[in-house]
Amino acid sequence: QVQLVESGGGLVEAGGSLKLSCAAPGNISSLNVMGWYRQAPGKQREKIATISSGGSIIYANPGKGRFTISRDNTKNTVYLQLSSLIPEDTAVYYCNLITMTPMHDYWGQGTQVTVST
């Protein structure tokens, strides 16, 4: 069982920044895609961004221009830099890992981000 360990959430004032981290174990397939999603209360989970093991990045609408995804393949860790935060960014942020061999989908436990006015 692959466990993803997330960290970096918390309470921040509007306009502030946070950096989220998500570490995967070292024995995962080297061919994979890691990403970040979020779910606000009463809303569906939505994609923020994904990054492949080769470095290809896709951003979805949430946080576009304000959030930056990156990864360190030597640590099997993906990061999400949140900048210029607004109260509407308040949500639980989830890390996702898709491995190709074998094909499998994993989720982190989620980390709460709360943006105050």
The first five atom37 places (N, CA, C, CB, O) and aatype in JSON, in Angstrom:
{
  "aatype": [5, 19, 5, 10, 19, 6, 15, 7, 7, 7, 10, 19, 6, 0, 7, 7, 15, 10, 11, 10, 15, 4, 0, 0, 14, 7, 2, 9, 15, 15, 10, 2, 19, 12, 7, 17, 18, 1, 5, 0, 14, 7, 11, 5, 1, 6, 11, 9, 0, 16, 9, 15, 15, 7, 7, 15, 9, 9, 18, 0, 2, 14, 7, 11, 7, 1, 13, 16, 9, 15, 1, 3, 2, 16, 11, 2, 16, 19, 18, 10, 5, 10, 15, 15, 10, 9, 14, 6, 3, 16, 0, 19, 18, 18, 4, 2, 10, 9, 16, 12, 16, 14, 12, 8, 3, 18, 17, 7, 5, 7, 16, 5, 19, 16, 19, 15, 16],
  "atom_mask": [
    [1, 1, 1, 1, 1],
    [1, 1, 1, 1, 1],
    [1, 1, 1, 1, 1],
    [1, 1, 1, 1, 1],
    [1, 1, 1, 1, 1],
    [1, 1, 1, 1, 1],
    [1, 1, 1, 1, 1],
    [1, 1, 1, 0, 1],
    [1, 1, 1, 0, 1],
    [1, 1, 1, 0, 1],
    [1, 1, 1, 1, 1],
    [1, 1, 1, 1, 1],
    [1, 1, 1, 1, 1],
    [1, 1, 1, 1, 1],
    [1, 1, 1, 0, 1],
    [1, 1, 1, 0, 1],
    [1, 1, 1, 1, 1],
    [1, 1, 1, 1, 1],
    [1, 1, 1, 1, 1],
    [1, 1, 1, 1, 1],
    [1, 1, 1, 1, 1],
    [1, 1, 1, 1, 1],
    [1, 1, 1, 1, 1],
    [1, 1, 1, 1, 1],
    [1, 1, 1, 1, 1],
    [1, 1, 1, 0, 1],
    [1, 1, 1, 1, 1],
    [1, 1, 1, 1, 1],
    [1, 1, 1, 1, 1],
    [1, 1, 1, 1, 1],
    [1, 1, 1, 1, 1],
    [1, 1, 1, 1, 1],
    [1, 1, 1, 1, 1],
    [1, 1, 1, 1, 1],
    [1, 1, 1, 0, 1],
    [1, 1, 1, 1, 1],
    [1, 1, 1, 1, 1],
    [1, 1, 1, 1, 1],
    [1, 1, 1, 1, 1],
    [1, 1, 1, 1, 1],
    [1, 1, 1, 1, 1],
    [1, 1, 1, 0, 1],
    [1, 1, 1, 1, 1],
    [1, 1, 1, 1, 1],
    [1, 1, 1, 1, 1],
    [1, 1, 1, 1, 1],
    [1, 1, 1, 1, 1],
    [1, 1, 1, 1, 1],
    [1, 1, 1, 1, 1],
    [1, 1, 1, 1, 1],
    [1, 1, 1, 1, 1],
    [1, 1, 1, 1, 1],
    [1, 1, 1, 1, 1],
    [1, 1, 1, 0, 1],
    [1, 1, 1, 0, 1],
    [1, 1, 1, 1, 1],
    [1, 1, 1, 1, 1],
    [1, 1, 1, 1, 1],
    [1, 1, 1, 1, 1],
    [1, 1, 1, 1, 1],
    [1, 1, 1, 1, 1],
    [1, 1, 1, 1, 1],
    [1, 1, 1, 0, 1],
    [1, 1, 1, 1, 1],
    [1, 1, 1, 0, 1],
    [1, 1, 1, 1, 1],
    [1, 1, 1, 1, 1],
    [1, 1, 1, 1, 1],
    [1, 1, 1, 1, 1],
    [1, 1, 1, 1, 1],
    [1, 1, 1, 1, 1],
    [1, 1, 1, 1, 1],
    [1, 1, 1, 1, 1],
    [1, 1, 1, 1, 1],
    [1, 1, 1, 1, 1],
    [1, 1, 1, 1, 1],
    [1, 1, 1, 1, 1],
    [1, 1, 1, 1, 1],
    [1, 1, 1, 1, 1],
    [1, 1, 1, 1, 1],
    [1, 1, 1, 1, 1],
    [1, 1, 1, 1, 1],
    [1, 1, 1, 1, 1],
    [1, 1, 1, 1, 1],
    [1, 1, 1, 1, 1],
    [1, 1, 1, 1, 1],
    [1, 1, 1, 1, 1],
    [1, 1, 1, 1, 1],
    [1, 1, 1, 1, 1],
    [1, 1, 1, 1, 1],
    [1, 1, 1, 1, 1],
    [1, 1, 1, 1, 1],
    [1, 1, 1, 1, 1],
    [1, 1, 1, 1, 1],
    [1, 1, 1, 1, 1],
    [1, 1, 1, 1, 1],
    [1, 1, 1, 1, 1],
    [1, 1, 1, 1, 1],
    [1, 1, 1, 1, 1],
    [1, 1, 1, 1, 1],
    [1, 1, 1, 1, 1],
    [1, 1, 1, 1, 1],
    [1, 1, 1, 1, 1],
    [1, 1, 1, 1, 1],
    [1, 1, 1, 1, 1],
    [1, 1, 1, 1, 1],
    [1, 1, 1, 1, 1],
    [1, 1, 1, 0, 1],
    [1, 1, 1, 1, 1],
    [1, 1, 1, 0, 1],
    [1, 1, 1, 1, 1],
    [1, 1, 1, 1, 1],
    [1, 1, 1, 1, 1],
    [1, 1, 1, 1, 1],
    [1, 1, 1, 1, 1],
    [1, 1, 1, 1, 1],
    [1, 1, 1, 1, 1]
  ],
  "atom_positions": [
    [[0.84, -1.18, 0.0], [0.0, 0.0, 0.0], [0.88, 1.25, 0.0], [-0.95, 0.0, 1.22], [1.78, 1.4, 0.83]],
    [[0.62, 2.13, -0.94], [1.39, 3.36, -1.03], [0.73, 4.43, -0.18], [1.52, 3.83, -2.5], [-0.46, 4.7, -0.32]],
    [[1.51, 5.04, 0.7], [0.99, 6.13, 1.52], [1.64, 7.44, 1.11], [1.21, 5.86, 3.02], [2.87, 7.54, 1.04]],
    [[0.84, 8.42, 0.84], [1.32, 9.76, 0.52], [1.23, 10.62, 1.77], [0.51, 10.39, -0.66], [0.19, 10.68, 2.42]],
    [[2.32, 11.28, 2.1], [2.37, 12.08, 3.32], [2.39, 13.56, 2.94], [3.62, 11.71, 4.19], [3.35, 14.05, 2.33]],
    [[1.32, 14.26, 3.3], [1.18, 15.67, 2.97], [1.53, 16.53, 4.17], [-0.24, 15.97, 2.5], [1.39, 16.11, 5.32]],
    [[2.0, 17.73, 3.89], [2.29, 18.69, 4.95], [2.24, 20.1, 4.37], [3.67, 18.41, 5.6], [2.25, 20.28, 3.15]],
    [[2.19, 21.08, 5.26], [2.3, 22.47, 4.84], [1.03, 23.28, 4.91], [0.0, 0.0, 0.0], [1.06, 24.5, 4.7]],
    [[-0.1, 22.65, 5.19], [-1.34, 23.42, 5.28], [-1.36, 24.25, 6.55], [0.0, 0.0, 0.0], [-0.48, 24.15, 7.41]],
    [[-2.4, 25.1, 6.65], [-2.53, 25.92, 7.84], [-3.44, 27.1, 7.61], [0.0, 0.0, 0.0], [-4.18, 27.16, 6.63]],
    [[-3.38, 28.03, 8.54], [-4.19, 29.25, 8.49], [-3.3, 30.4, 8.04], [-4.83, 29.55, 9.88], [-2.21, 30.61, 8.57]],
    [[-3.78, 31.14, 7.06], [-3.01, 32.25, 6.53], [-3.95, 33.4, 6.21], [-2.2, 31.83, 5.27], [-5.12, 33.18, 5.89]],
    [[-3.45, 34.61, 6.29], [-4.26, 35.77, 5.94], [-4.34, 35.93, 4.42], [-3.69, 37.04, 6.58], [-3.45, 35.5, 3.69]],
    [[-5.4, 36.55, 3.97], [-5.54, 36.83, 2.54], [-4.32, 37.6, 2.04], [-6.84, 37.63, 2.27], [-3.83, 38.52, 2.7]],
    [[-3.84, 37.19, 0.87], [-2.64, 37.78, 0.31], [-1.38, 37.03, 0.66], [0.0, 0.0, 0.0], [-0.32, 37.29, 0.09]],
    [[-1.49, 36.11, 1.6], [-0.32, 35.36, 2.05], [-0.01, 34.18, 1.17], [0.0, 0.0, 0.0], [-0.63, 33.96, 0.13]],
    [[0.99, 33.4, 1.61], [1.47, 32.25, 0.85], [1.64, 31.04, 1.75], [2.8, 32.58, 0.15], [1.84, 31.16, 2.96]],
    [[1.57, 29.89, 1.13], [1.86, 28.62, 1.79], [2.52, 27.71, 0.77], [0.57, 27.96, 2.39], [2.32, 27.87, -0.43]],
    [[3.31, 26.76, 1.26], [3.87, 25.75, 0.38], [3.51, 24.38, 0.9], [5.41, 25.9, 0.25], [3.88, 24.01, 2.02]],
    [[2.8, 23.63, 0.1], [2.4, 22.28, 0.44], [3.4, 21.28, -0.11], [0.99, 21.98, -0.09], [3.99, 21.48, -1.17]],
    [[3.59, 20.19, 0.64], [4.48, 19.12, 0.19], [3.75, 17.79, 0.28], [5.77, 19.09, 1.04], [2.86, 17.6, 1.11]],
    [[4.13, 16.9, -0.58], [3.56, 15.55, -0.57], [4.66, 14.57, -0.95], [2.33, 15.43, -1.55], [5.22, 14.63, -2.05]],
    [[4.97, 13.67, -0.04], [6.04, 12.71, -0.26], [5.47, 11.32, -0.5], [7.0, 12.69, 0.93], [4.61, 10.84, 0.23]],
    [[5.96, 10.68, -1.54], [5.6, 9.3, -1.84], [6.75, 8.4, -1.44], [5.25, 9.12, -3.35], [7.89, 8.85, -1.37]],
    [[6.48, 7.13, -1.19], [7.56, 6.23, -0.8], [8.54, 6.01, -1.95], [7.0, 4.89, -0.34], [8.22, 6.28, -3.11]],
    [[9.71, 5.52, -1.63], [10.75, 5.39, -2.62], [10.59, 4.27, -3.61], [0.0, 0.0, 0.0], [11.3, 4.22, -4.61]],
    [[9.66, 3.34, -3.34], [9.55, 2.17, -4.2], [8.46, 2.28, -5.25], [9.3, 0.95, -3.36], [8.01, 1.27, -5.8]],
    [[8.01, 3.5, -5.55], [6.97, 3.64, -6.56], [7.59, 3.6, -7.95], [6.16, 4.95, -6.36], [8.79, 3.8, -8.13]],
    [[6.74, 3.35, -8.93], [7.17, 3.34, -10.31], [7.79, 4.68, -10.68], [5.99, 3.02, -11.24], [7.25, 5.73, -10.32]],
    [[8.9, 4.65, -11.39], [9.56, 5.9, -11.78], [8.75, 6.67, -12.83], [10.97, 5.6, -12.32], [8.96, 7.86, -13.04]],
    [[7.81, 5.96, -13.48], [6.94, 6.6, -14.47], [5.62, 6.89, -13.77], [6.74, 5.69, -15.74], [4.84, 5.98, -13.5]],
    [[5.37, 8.16, -13.49], [4.16, 8.49, -12.75], [3.76, 9.95, -12.97], [4.37, 8.22, -11.27], [4.5, 10.74, -13.55]],
    [[2.59, 10.25, -12.49], [2.09, 11.63, -12.5], [1.64, 11.96, -11.09], [0.92, 11.81, -13.54], [0.88, 11.21, -10.48]],
    [[2.09, 13.08, -10.58], [1.66, 13.55, -9.27], [0.89, 14.84, -9.45], [2.87, 13.75, -8.31], [1.14, 15.61, -10.38]],
    [[-0.05, 15.08, -8.56], [-0.87, 16.27, -8.73], [-1.5, 16.72, -7.44], [0.0, 0.0, 0.0], [-1.43, 16.05, -6.4]],
    [[-2.14, 17.87, -7.53], [-2.85, 18.45, -6.39], [-4.29, 18.75, -6.79], [-2.15, 19.74, -5.89], [-4.58, 19.22, -7.89]],
    [[-5.18, 18.46, -5.85], [-6.6, 18.74, -5.99], [-7.05, 19.44, -4.71], [-7.43, 17.44, -6.25], [-6.33, 19.46, -3.72]],
    [[-8.24, 20.01, -4.76], [-8.78, 20.59, -3.54], [-10.3, 20.39, -3.5], [-8.42, 22.09, -3.44], [-10.96, 20.24, -4.53]],
    [[-10.8, 20.41, -2.27], [-12.24, 20.28, -2.08], [-12.68, 21.24, -0.99], [-12.62, 18.82, -1.71], [-12.28, 21.12, 0.16]],
    [[-13.51, 22.19, -1.37], [-14.07, 23.14, -0.42], [-15.37, 22.57, 0.14], [-14.33, 24.53, -1.1], [-15.98, 21.7, -0.48]],
    [[-15.79, 23.04, 1.3], [-17.02, 22.52, 1.91], [-18.21, 22.65, 0.97], [-17.31, 23.25, 3.22], [-18.46, 23.73, 0.42]],
    [[-18.93, 21.56, 0.8], [-20.12, 21.58, -0.04], [-19.85, 21.57, -1.53], [0.0, 0.0, 0.0], [-20.78, 21.69, -2.32]],
    [[-18.6, 21.43, -1.92], [-18.26, 21.46, -3.34], [-17.55, 20.17, -3.74], [-17.38, 22.68, -3.67], [-17.08, 19.41, -2.9]],
    [[-17.49, 19.94, -5.05], [-16.8, 18.76, -5.56], [-15.29, 18.98, -5.54], [-17.29, 18.41, -6.98], [-14.81, 20.12, -5.57]],
    [[-14.57, 17.88, -5.5], [-13.13, 17.97, -5.58], [-12.74, 18.45, -6.98], [-12.47, 16.6, -5.26], [-13.31, 18.01, -7.98]],
    [[-11.77, 19.36, -7.04], [-11.36, 19.91, -8.32], [-9.84, 19.83, -8.48], [-11.83, 21.35, -8.47], [-9.09, 19.92, -7.51]],
    [[-9.42, 19.65, -9.71], [-8.01, 19.54, -10.0], [-7.37, 20.93, -10.0], [-7.79, 18.84, -11.36], [-7.96, 21.91, -10.46]],
    [[-6.14, 20.99, -9.45], [-5.38, 22.22, -9.48], [-4.27, 22.12, -10.54], [-4.78, 22.52, -8.1], [-4.17, 22.96, -11.43]],
    [[-3.46, 21.07, -10.43], [-2.35, 20.91, -11.36], [-1.78, 19.51, -11.25], [-1.26, 21.95, -11.1], [-1.89, 18.85, -10.22]],
    [[-1.15, 19.07, -12.34], [-0.43, 17.8, -12.34], [0.94, 18.0, -12.94], [-1.22, 16.71, -13.12], [1.17, 18.9, -13.74]],
    [[1.87, 17.12, -12.53], [3.22, 17.16, -13.07], [3.71, 15.72, -13.23], [4.18, 17.99, -12.14], [3.62, 14.92, -12.3]],
    [[4.22, 15.41, -14.41], [4.67, 14.05, -14.67], [6.1, 13.87, -14.16], [4.59, 13.72, -16.17], [6.78, 14.84, -13.83]],
    [[6.53, 12.61, -14.12], [7.89, 12.33, -13.7], [8.9, 12.92, -14.69], [8.11, 10.82, -13.55], [10.06, 13.13, -14.36]],
    [[8.43, 13.18, -15.92], [9.29, 13.81, -16.92], [9.26, 15.32, -16.87], [0.0, 0.0, 0.0], [9.99, 15.98, -17.6]],
    [[8.4, 15.88, -16.0], [8.37, 17.33, -15.81], [7.27, 18.06, -16.57], [0.0, 0.0, 0.0], [7.2, 19.29, -16.51]],
    [[6.41, 17.34, -17.26], [5.32, 18.01, -17.97], [4.26, 18.46, -16.98], [4.7, 17.06, -19.04], [3.83, 17.69, -16.12]],
    [[3.84, 19.7, -17.11], [2.9, 20.31, -16.16], [1.62, 20.72, -16.88], [3.54, 21.54, -15.48], [1.63, 21.24, -18.0]],
    [[0.52, 20.46, -16.19], [-0.78, 20.93, -16.66], [-1.46, 21.63, -15.5], [-1.67, 19.75, -17.22], [-1.6, 21.06, -14.42]],
    [[-1.9, 22.86, -15.73], [-2.64, 23.61, -14.73], [-4.1, 23.64, -15.12], [-2.09, 25.04, -14.57], [-4.44, 23.85, -16.28]],
    [[-4.96, 23.43, -14.13], [-6.39, 23.63, -14.32], [-6.71, 25.04, -13.86], [-7.23, 22.55, -13.54], [-5.82, 25.82, -13.53]],
    [[-8.0, 25.38, -13.84], [-8.37, 26.76, -13.53], [-8.09, 27.23, -12.1], [-9.8, 26.93, -13.79], [-7.62, 28.36, -11.92]],
    [[-8.36, 26.4, -11.08], [-8.17, 26.91, -9.71], [-6.75, 27.38, -9.47], [-8.52, 25.82, -8.7], [-5.79, 26.63, -9.63]],
    [[-6.63, 28.62, -9.09], [-5.33, 29.14, -8.73], [-4.39, 29.4, -9.88], [0.0, 0.0, 0.0], [-3.2, 29.67, -9.66]],
    [[-4.89, 29.34, -11.11], [-4.02, 29.54, -12.26], [-3.37, 30.92, -12.18], [-4.8, 29.39, -13.57], [-4.05, 31.94, -12.01]],
    [[-2.04, 30.93, -12.3], [-1.3, 32.18, -12.2], [-0.87, 32.51, -10.79], [0.0, 0.0, 0.0], [0.0, 33.35, -10.59]],
    [[-1.47, 31.85, -9.8], [-1.11, 32.1, -8.41], [-0.47, 30.88, -7.76], [-2.34, 32.53, -7.62], [0.26, 31.01, -6.78]],
    [[-0.75, 29.7, -8.28], [-0.22, 28.45, -7.71], [0.83, 27.88, -8.65], [-1.36, 27.42, -7.45], [0.7, 27.95, -9.87]],
    [[1.88, 27.3, -8.05], [2.94, 26.71, -8.84], [3.24, 25.3, -8.35], [4.21, 27.57, -8.79], [3.5, 25.09, -7.17]],
    [[3.19, 24.35, -9.26], [3.51, 22.97, -8.91], [4.94, 22.66, -9.32], [2.52, 21.98, -9.58], [5.43, 23.14, -10.35]],
    [[5.6, 21.85, -8.52], [6.96, 21.41, -8.84], [7.19, 20.06, -8.18], [8.03, 22.47, -8.38], [6.38, 19.62, -7.36]],
    [[8.28, 19.42, -8.52], [8.58, 18.14, -7.89], [10.08, 17.92, -7.83], [7.91, 17.0, -8.64], [10.85, 18.5, -8.6]],
    [[10.46, 17.06, -6.89], [11.84, 16.63, -6.74], [11.82, 15.11, -6.88], [12.47, 17.09, -5.35], [11.42, 14.4, -5.95]],
    [[12.26, 14.62, -8.02], [12.21, 13.17, -8.27], [13.16, 12.4, -7.36], [12.54, 12.88, -9.72], [12.92, 11.22, -7.09]],
    [[14.21, 13.03, -6.88], [15.14, 12.34, -5.99], [14.49, 12.06, -4.64], [16.41, 13.16, -5.8], [14.93, 11.17, -3.91]],
    [[13.45, 12.82, -4.31], [12.76, 12.64, -3.03], [11.33, 12.11, -3.21], [12.72, 13.96, -2.27], [10.6, 11.94, -2.24]],
    [[10.94, 11.86, -4.47], [9.56, 11.45, -4.76], [8.56, 12.4, -4.1], [9.31, 10.0, -4.26], [7.57, 11.97, -3.52]],
    [[8.83, 13.67, -4.19], [8.02, 14.68, -3.52], [7.51, 15.7, -4.52], [8.83, 15.38, -2.41], [8.24, 16.15, -5.41]],
    [[6.24, 16.06, -4.35], [5.63, 17.1, -5.18], [5.27, 18.26, -4.26], [4.37, 16.56, -5.94], [4.9, 18.07, -3.11]],
    [[5.38, 19.46, -4.79], [5.12, 20.67, -4.03], [4.04, 21.49, -4.72], [6.4, 21.5, -3.87], [3.84, 21.41, -5.93]],
    [[3.36, 22.29, -3.91], [2.41, 23.27, -4.47], [2.62, 24.57, -3.72], [0.92, 22.78, -4.35], [2.31, 24.69, -2.54]],
    [[3.16, 25.56, -4.43], [3.33, 26.89, -3.86], [2.05, 27.67, -4.09], [4.57, 27.62, -4.5], [1.63, 27.89, -5.23]],
    [[1.44, 28.09, -3.0], [0.2, 28.87, -3.05], [0.56, 30.32, -2.75], [-0.88, 28.32, -2.04], [1.13, 30.62, -1.7]],
    [[0.23, 31.22, -3.66], [0.55, 32.63, -3.47], [-0.7, 33.48, -3.67], [1.67, 33.08, -4.43], [-1.67, 33.04, -4.28]],
    [[-0.65, 34.7, -3.15], [-1.78, 35.64, -3.28], [-3.09, 34.96, -2.91], [-1.85, 36.2, -4.73], [-4.08, 35.04, -3.64]],
    [[-3.08, 34.29, -1.78], [-4.25, 33.51, -1.38], [-5.45, 34.4, -1.09], [-3.93, 32.68, -0.16], [-5.32, 35.51, -0.57]],
    [[-6.6, 33.89, -1.43], [-7.88, 34.57, -1.18], [-8.77, 33.63, -0.37], [-8.58, 34.98, -2.53], [-8.54, 32.42, -0.38]],
    [[-9.77, 34.17, 0.33], [-10.62, 33.3, 1.15], [-11.26, 32.14, 0.37], [-11.72, 34.12, 1.79], [-11.5, 31.07, 0.93]],
    [[-11.52, 32.35, -0.91], [-12.12, 31.28, -1.74], [-11.17, 30.11, -1.96], [-12.54, 31.85, -3.09], [-11.59, 29.06, -2.46]],
    [[-9.91, 30.26, -1.6], [-8.96, 29.15, -1.69], [-9.05, 28.22, -0.49], [-7.54, 29.68, -1.82], [-8.39, 27.19, -0.46]],
    [[-9.86, 28.57, 0.49], [-10.04, 27.73, 1.66], [-10.62, 26.38, 1.24], [-10.94, 28.42, 2.7], [-11.68, 26.31, 0.62]],
    [[-9.91, 25.32, 1.59], [-10.32, 23.97, 1.17], [-9.37, 22.96, 1.8], [-10.33, 23.83, -0.39], [-8.35, 23.32, 2.41]],
    [[-9.72, 21.7, 1.64], [-8.78, 20.62, 1.93], [-8.05, 20.31, 0.63], [-9.51, 19.35, 2.51], [-8.66, 20.07, -0.4]],
    [[-6.74, 20.33, 0.7], [-5.9, 20.1, -0.48], [-5.38, 18.67, -0.43], [-4.71, 21.12, -0.55], [-4.83, 18.22, 0.57]],
    [[-5.57, 17.96, -1.54], [-5.21, 16.55, -1.62], [-4.11, 16.33, -2.65], [-6.43, 15.7, -1.97], [-4.1, 16.93, -3.73]],
    [[-3.19, 15.47, -2.3], [-2.14, 15.04, -3.22], [-2.61, 13.76, -3.92], [-0.8, 14.81, -2.47], [-3.27, 12.92, -3.31]],
    [[-2.26, 13.62, -5.18], [-2.64, 12.45, -5.96], [-1.42, 11.9, -6.68], [-3.75, 12.78, -6.96], [-0.57, 12.65, -7.16]],
    [[-1.35, 10.58, -6.74], [-0.27, 9.91, -7.46], [-0.87, 8.87, -8.38], [0.76, 9.26, -6.49], [-1.66, 8.03, -7.95]],
    [[-0.51, 8.92, -9.63], [-0.91, 7.88, -10.58], [0.36, 7.21, -11.07], [-1.75, 8.46, -11.78], [1.23, 7.84, -11.68]],
    [[0.46, 5.91, -10.79], [1.6, 5.15, -11.29], [1.21, 4.41, -12.56], [2.12, 4.16, -10.22], [0.06, 4.01, -12.73]],
    [[2.18, 4.22, -13.43], [1.9, 3.59, -14.71], [2.15, 2.09, -14.69], [2.75, 4.23, -15.79], [1.46, 1.34, -15.39]],
    [[3.12, 1.63, -13.92], [3.43, 0.21, -13.87], [3.59, -0.23, -12.43], [4.69, -0.1, -14.68], [4.66, -0.03, -11.86]],
    [[2.57, -0.83, -11.83], [1.25, -1.05, -12.41], [0.42, 0.23, -12.4], [0.52, -2.15, -11.65], [0.76, 1.19, -11.7]],
    [[-0.65, 0.24, -13.16], [-1.54, 1.39, -13.2], [-2.32, 1.44, -11.9], [-2.49, 1.33, -14.43], [-3.09, 0.53, -11.59]],
    [[-2.12, 2.53, -11.13], [-2.83, 2.65, -9.87], [-2.93, 4.13, -9.5], [-2.12, 1.85, -8.75], [-2.13, 4.96, -9.92]],
    [[-3.94, 4.41, -8.71], [-4.29, 5.78, -8.33], [-4.28, 5.86, -6.81], [-5.68, 6.2, -8.92], [-4.97, 5.09, -6.14]],
    [[-3.5, 6.8, -6.25], [-3.4, 6.93, -4.8], [-3.72, 8.37, -4.39], [-1.98, 6.53, -4.31], [-3.51, 9.31, -5.15]],
    [[-4.25, 8.5, -3.15], [-4.58, 9.82, -2.62], [-3.95, 10.0, -1.24], [-6.1, 10.01, -2.55], [-3.83, 9.06, -0.46]],
    [[-3.55, 11.24, -0.98], [-3.11, 11.59, 0.35], [-4.31, 11.81, 1.26], [0.0, 0.0, 0.0], [-5.45, 11.76, 0.82]],
    [[-4.02, 12.06, 2.52], [-5.09, 12.21, 3.52], [-5.69, 13.61, 3.49], [-4.55, 11.91, 4.91], [-6.75, 13.84, 4.08]],
    [[-5.05, 14.51, 2.82], [-5.56, 15.88, 2.73], [-4.95, 16.78, 3.79], [0.0, 0.0, 0.0], [-4.65, 16.34, 4.9]],
    [[-4.76, 18.04, 3.43], [-4.25, 19.02, 4.37], [-5.11, 20.28, 4.25], [-2.73, 19.34, 4.11], [-5.38, 20.76, 3.14]],
    [[-5.53, 20.81, 5.38], [-6.45, 21.94, 5.39], [-5.7, 23.25, 5.16], [-7.22, 21.99, 6.72], [-4.68, 23.52, 5.79]],
    [[-6.23, 24.03, 4.25], [-5.76, 25.39, 4.02], [-6.93, 26.33, 4.3], [-5.19, 25.58, 2.56], [-7.99, 26.21, 3.68]],
    [[-6.72, 27.25, 5.22], [-7.75, 28.21, 5.57], [-7.2, 29.62, 5.37], [-8.24, 28.01, 7.02], [-6.17, 29.98, 5.93]],
    [[-7.91, 30.41, 4.56], [-7.48, 31.78, 4.27], [-8.47, 32.73, 4.92], [-7.39, 32.04, 2.72], [-9.66, 32.72, 4.62]],
    [[-7.96, 33.55, 5.82], [-8.83, 34.49, 6.54], [-8.81, 35.86, 5.86], [-8.38, 34.61, 8.01], [-7.87, 36.21, 5.15]],
    [[-9.87, 36.61, 6.1], [-9.97, 37.95, 5.51], [-9.21, 38.96, 6.37], [-11.45, 38.39, 5.37], [-9.18, 40.14, 6.04]]
  ]
}
